Amino acid sequence: MDHPLISQESLQEASENLSTIRDFIRFGVTALRQYDAHLGQGTEDFFAESSALVLQTLSLDWSADSEILDAKLLPNEKQEFLSLLERRINERVPTSYLLNLSYFDGKPFYVDERVLIPRSPIAELIQDRFAPYCLDEQGQMREDRHQLPASVMPKTPERILDLCTGSGCIAIALAYAYPDAAIDATDISKDALEVAAINVEHHNMQYQVALLESDLFVRIPAENQYDLIVSNPPYVDAQDMADLPQEFHHEPELALAAGQDGLDLVRKMLAVAADYLTETGLLVIEVGNSEWALKQNFNKIDFHWLSFQNGGSGIFALTAQQCREYQAIFQQSIE
């Protein structure tokens, strides 16, 4: 689908007539809105998007003191920002790829077009340490804000699995939340694991987060038992894939598409998860817009659909007991 392009004349006019950080943030907001840039890949409003482009170009913190906003840009700084803005609008390249930077759980992660841009509500679950099902790192019970199931024996997770890890952001955030836990992070994509390795090293988590190339559970040893399995897998159905804005086509299709109803990978996970969960383990999976399809496919199963304070939906939890109880049904769905 064609979209309006920003002209060289407009960019040149901005370069000649604008001078301060505030000026260029404002110009970016106007341009992104005027040329119908699509948001939702790490930023949720045009001001945040424009601020990130300007401030990162200047090697400034994204929450820079407002007093610096009236500082003037040098000609080469203007040009660098305007070049990024041009690519953001005309090529529809997401801002996180332009900057090779995205934030998840308040932490910075390197990203490029080998991985999905982090944006999962699972960050909120990690911040709240999966209460009340799990205890936090001090062995304390936090308030239940997400309608997670209650555990008969809450504990601090000792071993955690992140399936379809992509950039590694969920695994690394879990490592921060549970510094004594051993975390395995798997992905079928070698390219994605190369990016995850960059982030594991950057956050100094090499001794806590183990990366493994695997198609879901295929290469995970059968004896591995996890207190917590978390996954933000590909879950976009065929119809949504056809309707995605152009920005999303810069993301790897392997990390998005999951068959006609978006559940190709989720069915496989559900069929096997019980074999890898400890007696009191918990499974948490994000299915996004494929929530409806999952409910239709498994209408007799009581999934725990989670709620979020900061927005987001389409994430369910199942206890290890439920995974075992319904395993035969899940296995039948992939036969």
C-alpha positions as CSV (number, residue, x, y, z in Angstrom):
1,M,0.0,0.0,0.0
2,D,1.3,3.4,-1.0
3,H,1.9,6.0,1.7
4,P,2.8,9.7,1.5
5,L,6.5,10.5,1.4
6,I,8.4,13.4,3.0
7,S,10.2,15.5,0.5
8,Q,13.8,16.7,0.4
9,E,12.5,20.2,0.2
10,S,10.7,19.8,3.5
11,L,13.7,18.3,5.2
12,Q,16.0,21.1,3.8
13,E,13.6,23.7,5.0
14,A,13.7,22.2,8.5
15,S,17.5,22.1,8.5
16,E,17.7,25.8,7.5
17,N,15.1,27.2,9.9
18,L,15.1,25.0,13.0
19,S,17.8,25.1,15.6
20,T,17.1,23.6,19.0
21,I,16.4,20.1,20.3
22,R,12.9,21.2,21.1
23,D,12.4,22.4,17.5
24,F,13.5,19.1,16.0
25,I,11.4,17.0,18.4
26,R,8.4,19.2,17.5
27,F,9.2,18.8,13.7
28,G,9.5,15.1,14.1
29,V,6.1,14.8,15.9
30,T,4.4,16.8,13.1
31,A,6.1,14.8,10.3
32,L,5.4,11.4,11.8
33,R,1.7,12.3,12.3
34,Q,1.3,14.0,8.9
35,Y,2.9,11.1,7.0
36,D,0.9,8.4,8.8
37,A,3.8,6.6,10.5
38,H,2.5,3.5,12.4
39,L,3.3,3.2,16.1
40,G,3.3,0.2,18.4
41,Q,6.7,-1.3,18.0
42,G,8.3,-0.1,21.2
43,T,6.7,3.4,21.4
44,E,3.1,4.4,21.7
45,D,3.0,8.1,20.9
46,F,4.5,10.4,18.3
47,F,6.3,12.5,20.9
48,A,8.1,9.5,22.4
49,E,9.1,8.3,18.9
50,S,10.4,11.7,17.8
51,S,12.2,12.3,21.2
52,A,13.9,9.0,20.9
53,L,15.2,9.8,17.4
54,V,16.5,13.2,18.3
55,L,18.0,12.4,21.7
56,Q,19.6,9.1,20.7
57,T,21.2,10.9,17.7
58,L,22.7,13.4,20.2
59,S,23.9,10.6,22.5
60,L,21.5,11.9,25.2
61,D,19.4,10.0,27.7
62,W,15.8,9.6,26.5
63,S,14.6,11.3,29.7
64,A,17.0,14.2,29.3
65,D,16.6,17.3,31.5
66,S,14.1,19.7,30.0
67,E,16.7,22.5,30.4
68,I,18.8,21.0,27.6
69,L,15.9,21.1,25.1
70,D,16.8,24.7,24.1
71,A,20.4,23.7,23.2
72,K,21.2,24.2,19.5
73,L,22.1,21.4,17.1
74,L,25.2,21.5,14.8
75,P,24.6,21.1,11.1
76,N,25.8,17.5,11.0
77,E,23.6,16.7,14.0
78,K,20.6,18.1,12.2
79,Q,21.5,16.1,9.1
80,E,21.8,12.8,11.1
81,F,18.4,13.2,12.7
82,L,16.7,14.3,9.4
83,S,18.2,11.3,7.6
84,L,16.8,9.0,10.3
85,L,13.4,10.7,10.1
86,E,13.4,10.3,6.3
87,R,14.0,6.6,6.6
88,R,11.4,6.3,9.3
89,I,8.7,7.9,7.1
90,N,9.7,7.0,3.5
91,E,11.0,3.4,4.1
92,R,8.8,2.7,7.1
93,V,11.7,1.4,9.1
94,P,10.7,1.2,12.8
95,T,12.6,3.6,15.1
96,S,14.1,0.7,17.2
97,Y,15.8,-0.7,14.1
98,L,17.1,2.8,13.1
99,L,18.6,3.2,16.6
100,N,19.5,-0.5,17.2
101,L,17.9,0.1,20.6
102,S,14.7,-0.9,22.4
103,Y,13.6,-0.9,26.1
104,F,12.0,-3.8,27.8
105,D,11.2,-3.8,31.6
106,G,13.0,-0.5,31.7
107,K,16.2,-2.0,30.4
108,P,18.0,-1.3,27.1
109,F,18.4,-4.0,24.5
110,Y,20.2,-4.1,21.2
111,V,17.8,-5.0,18.3
112,D,18.1,-5.2,14.5
113,E,16.0,-6.8,11.8
114,R,16.9,-10.3,12.9
115,V,14.6,-10.1,15.9
116,L,11.2,-8.8,16.9
117,I,11.1,-5.5,18.6
118,P,10.4,-6.1,22.3
119,R,6.9,-4.9,23.4
120,S,5.3,-7.7,25.4
121,P,3.1,-7.1,28.5
122,I,4.9,-10.0,30.1
123,A,7.3,-7.3,31.3
124,E,4.6,-6.3,33.9
125,L,4.4,-9.9,35.1
126,I,8.1,-10.0,35.6
127,Q,8.1,-6.7,37.5
128,D,5.5,-8.2,39.9
129,R,7.4,-11.5,40.1
130,F,4.4,-13.5,38.8
131,A,2.6,-13.0,42.1
132,P,0.7,-14.7,43.7
133,Y,1.9,-17.9,42.0
134,C,5.6,-17.3,42.7
135,L,7.5,-15.7,45.5
136,D,9.9,-12.8,44.8
137,E,13.6,-13.0,45.1
138,Q,13.3,-12.3,48.9
139,G,10.9,-15.2,49.3
140,Q,8.0,-12.7,49.8
141,M,4.5,-12.8,48.4
142,R,3.5,-9.7,46.3
143,E,0.0,-8.4,45.6
144,D,-1.9,-10.2,42.8
145,R,-2.6,-7.6,40.1
146,H,-2.9,-9.9,37.1
147,Q,-5.4,-12.7,38.1
148,L,-2.7,-15.4,38.0
149,P,-3.7,-18.7,39.5
150,A,-2.9,-19.2,43.2
151,S,-0.3,-21.9,44.0
152,V,-0.8,-24.5,46.7
153,M,2.9,-24.1,47.4
154,P,4.3,-20.7,46.3
155,K,8.1,-20.7,45.8
156,T,10.9,-18.7,44.2
157,P,11.6,-20.2,40.8
158,E,14.9,-22.0,40.7
159,R,14.9,-22.9,37.0
160,I,13.1,-21.0,34.2
161,L,12.6,-21.5,30.5
162,D,12.0,-18.8,27.9
163,L,10.8,-20.3,24.6
164,C,11.2,-18.3,21.4
165,T,13.5,-15.9,23.2
166,G,14.3,-13.6,20.1
167,S,16.4,-10.7,21.4
168,G,16.6,-12.4,24.8
169,C,14.8,-9.6,26.6
170,I,12.4,-11.7,28.5
171,A,15.1,-14.2,29.7
172,I,17.4,-11.3,30.8
173,A,14.6,-9.5,32.6
174,L,13.8,-12.8,34.4
175,A,17.4,-13.1,35.3
176,Y,17.3,-9.6,37.0
177,A,14.0,-10.5,38.7
178,Y,15.4,-13.9,40.0
179,P,19.2,-13.5,40.4
180,D,19.5,-17.0,41.8
181,A,17.5,-18.8,39.1
182,A,19.1,-20.7,36.2
183,I,17.4,-19.6,32.9
184,D,17.4,-21.4,29.6
185,A,16.4,-19.4,26.5
186,T,15.7,-21.1,23.2
187,D,15.0,-20.0,19.6
188,I,14.8,-21.8,16.3
189,S,16.6,-18.9,14.6
190,K,20.4,-18.8,14.7
191,D,20.2,-15.1,13.7
192,A,18.0,-14.3,16.7
193,L,20.3,-16.1,19.0
194,E,23.2,-14.0,17.8
195,V,21.3,-10.9,18.8
196,A,20.3,-12.5,22.1
197,A,24.0,-13.3,22.8
198,I,24.9,-9.6,22.3
199,N,22.3,-8.7,24.9
200,V,23.3,-11.5,27.4
201,E,26.8,-10.2,27.3
202,H,25.8,-6.6,27.5
203,H,23.8,-7.3,30.7
204,N,26.6,-9.6,32.0
205,M,24.2,-12.6,32.3
206,Q,26.5,-15.2,30.6
207,Y,26.6,-17.3,33.8
208,Q,22.8,-17.2,34.4
209,V,21.2,-17.3,31.0
210,A,22.0,-20.2,28.7
211,L,21.1,-19.8,25.0
212,L,20.0,-22.9,23.0
213,E,19.1,-23.3,19.3
214,S,15.9,-25.5,19.4
215,D,12.5,-25.8,17.7
216,L,10.5,-25.3,20.9
217,F,11.2,-28.3,23.2
218,V,12.9,-30.5,20.6
219,R,16.5,-30.1,21.8
220,I,15.7,-29.5,25.5
221,P,16.8,-32.6,27.6
222,A,13.8,-34.5,28.9
223,E,15.2,-34.4,32.4
224,N,15.0,-30.6,32.5
225,Q,12.2,-29.5,34.8
226,Y,11.2,-25.9,35.1
227,D,9.3,-24.0,37.8
228,L,8.3,-21.4,35.3
229,I,8.0,-21.6,31.5
230,V,7.3,-18.3,29.7
231,S,6.9,-17.7,25.9
232,N,6.0,-14.8,23.6
233,P,6.0,-17.0,20.4
234,P,4.9,-16.1,16.9
235,Y,1.1,-15.9,17.0
236,V,-0.1,-13.7,14.0
237,D,-2.7,-15.5,11.9
238,A,-2.8,-15.4,8.1
239,Q,-5.4,-12.6,7.9
240,D,-3.6,-10.3,10.3
241,M,-0.3,-11.0,8.4
242,A,-1.9,-9.9,5.2
243,D,-3.1,-6.7,6.9
244,L,0.0,-5.7,8.8
245,P,1.3,-2.1,8.4
246,Q,4.5,-1.7,6.4
247,E,6.6,-1.2,9.5
248,F,6.0,-4.8,10.6
249,H,7.4,-6.2,7.3
250,H,10.8,-5.1,8.5
251,E,10.5,-7.7,11.4
252,P,11.3,-11.3,10.6
253,E,8.3,-13.2,9.4
254,L,9.5,-16.2,11.3
255,A,8.9,-14.3,14.6
256,L,5.4,-13.3,13.6
257,A,3.5,-15.8,11.4
258,A,2.0,-18.9,13.0
259,G,-0.4,-20.4,10.4
260,Q,-4.0,-19.9,9.5
261,D,-5.3,-19.3,13.0
262,G,-2.0,-18.1,14.7
263,L,-1.8,-21.2,16.9
264,D,0.7,-23.5,15.1
265,L,3.4,-23.1,17.7
266,V,1.1,-22.7,20.7
267,R,-0.5,-26.1,20.1
268,K,2.9,-27.8,20.0
269,M,3.9,-26.0,23.3
270,L,0.7,-27.1,25.0
271,A,1.0,-30.7,23.9
272,V,4.5,-31.0,25.5
273,A,4.7,-28.4,28.4
274,A,3.5,-30.8,31.1
275,D,6.6,-33.0,30.5
276,Y,8.9,-30.1,31.4
277,L,7.1,-28.5,34.3
278,T,7.9,-29.2,38.0
279,E,5.0,-30.5,40.2
280,T,4.1,-26.9,41.1
281,G,5.3,-25.2,37.9
282,L,3.5,-22.5,35.9
283,L,3.2,-22.0,32.1
284,V,2.6,-18.4,30.7
285,I,2.1,-17.9,27.0
286,E,1.3,-14.8,24.9
287,V,-1.1,-15.3,22.0
288,G,-2.2,-11.7,21.3
289,N,-5.0,-11.4,18.8
290,S,-5.2,-15.2,18.5
291,E,-6.9,-15.4,21.9
292,W,-10.3,-15.8,20.3
293,A,-9.0,-18.7,18.2
294,L,-7.5,-20.4,21.2
295,K,-10.8,-20.2,23.1
296,Q,-12.7,-21.6,20.2
297,N,-10.2,-24.5,19.7
298,F,-10.1,-25.4,23.4
299,N,-13.5,-24.3,24.7
300,K,-13.6,-26.8,27.5
301,I,-10.3,-25.7,29.1
302,D,-10.2,-23.1,31.8
303,F,-7.3,-20.9,30.8
304,H,-6.3,-18.2,33.2
305,W,-6.5,-15.0,31.1
306,L,-4.4,-12.3,32.7
307,S,-5.1,-8.6,33.2
308,F,-2.6,-5.8,33.0
309,Q,-2.4,-2.3,34.6
310,N,-0.5,-0.7,31.7
311,G,-2.5,-2.2,28.8
312,G,-2.2,-5.5,27.0
313,S,-4.1,-8.7,26.7
314,G,-4.0,-12.1,25.1
315,I,-1.7,-13.8,27.7
316,F,-2.8,-16.9,29.6
317,A,-1.4,-19.1,32.4
318,L,-1.9,-22.7,33.1
319,T,-0.6,-24.6,36.2
320,A,1.4,-27.7,35.8
321,Q,-1.6,-29.7,37.1
322,Q,-3.8,-28.2,34.4
323,C,-1.2,-29.0,31.7
324,R,-1.1,-32.6,32.8
325,E,-4.9,-32.8,33.1
326,Y,-5.5,-31.5,29.6
327,Q,-2.4,-32.9,27.9
328,A,-4.3,-35.6,26.0
329,I,-6.6,-32.9,24.5
330,F,-3.6,-30.7,23.6
331,Q,-1.8,-33.7,22.0
332,Q,-4.9,-34.6,19.9
333,S,-4.9,-31.0,18.5
334,I,-1.6,-31.6,16.7
335,E,-2.3,-35.1,15.4
